[in-house]
């Protein structure tokens, strides 16, 4: 597949879909290319590659989308430039309420749900001129790190269509890897911006808790596990979308009141002497598929090549205690959000077993259970603060296994160790979530079978920009996204 050309000639359709979001934005603003041409290029490409990948769902009618692109062109002709996403196709994650477009939560219960208003993250993207072409696929209610559901089916890995795309932002990751979108939104509770990014050789950024306000939200105070964030094929694109998504909103009183414009500037920075703590498998606590640690440790050399000092370390914390804390808080959260559906027998029958299990676990909890879990969470946060007295960043794999057979709902064992829950195999991601710290997934490379893996880069509290800068320097040194294209594109 042709890569984007810097020449003055009008870009071809292949160059349009290969371009980064910022480059595409510049072409549109300078009127080097029309919004209609951009839309046509992406719709043609989606028609070619979205089957069998099944990343984009609820795709809107071509004629309607071209008419909206024409209106964006007319706005430019009148001198009305909405923002950096002006005329750029976007497909919000199906969990994100999007006005006028089915937003089903990937559940048969909400199969015909069409919101009248955008969630804040979608509204901010729309205000910057994005054209919403449809949605991206997710597991039911975002539960699980494998993107399958009863409404839209399974999303397949961009590098091996027999394998899982990860999740819950699996549709988003595959759409980006296959160049169906130039940049995109996702969300993350248990690695949902990180696992699919690593498994599809792109970037996924879980920002600091509160960086991107969750609006609307039934609970604006207690439930602080999930958040929205950006995904992309380059770190500058990810940073620019974060600048759009971020910013204080009074309806989310715990949101961060810092100027998101900090993410719009150049990311280049020197990292000589920066200290990285390699967490690995937490000293043998986490089972890892053969090859995961070796691949990730090889990738650490690229951090050393840009001047970082890397050494193995461990937090002073009992990791089994962290898992118990996670189970309690996740049960509590899911029981709160899905409890009403569970109590309705007809709707309960439509919930997948894992969702029912989560709610049932939450209904058994006492107030003391939840309190003890929040105390354990605080102790974990303090344990990481202690590590950050010695290190600037912490790094560990983005998953414990390589992408598995897409026909399986979840791995039942890793390295001979039984997985006792549907999400135990993703235990490697809970540390970043529970600490509320900024975490970027960067590509780590591929195993001998051509399957991708990622690395989580965790930053200090509110150090989102610093994490983006390190990820950018690493990307400049490695160039994994352009070095290794999915076969359908390379052909």
Buried (B, 14 or more C-beta within 10 A) or exposed (E): BEEBBEEEEEBBBBBBBBBBBBBBBEBBBEEBBBBBBBBBBBBBBBEEBBEEBBBBBBBBEBEEBBEBBBBBBEBBEEEEBBBBBBBBBBBBBBBBBBBEBBBBBBBBBBBEEBBEEBBBBBBBBBEBBBBBBBBBBBBBBBBBBBBBBEBBBBBBBBBBBEBBBBBBBBBBBBBBBBBBBBBBBBBBBBBBBBBBBBBBBBBBBBBBBBBBBBBEBEEBEEBBBBBBBBBBBBBBBBBBBBBBBBBBBEEBEBBBEBEBEBBBEEBEBEBEEBBBBBBBBBEEBBBBBEBBBEBBBEBBEBBEEBEBBBEEBBBEBBBEEBBBBBBBBBBBBBBBBBEEBBEEEEBBEBBBEBBBBBBEBBEEBEEEBBEBBBEBBEBBBEBBBEBBEEBBBBBBBBBBBBBBEBEEBBBEEBEEEEBEBBBBBBBBBBBBBBBBBBBBBBBBBBBEEEBBBBBBBBBBBBBBBBBBBBBBBBBEEBEBBEEBBBEBBEE
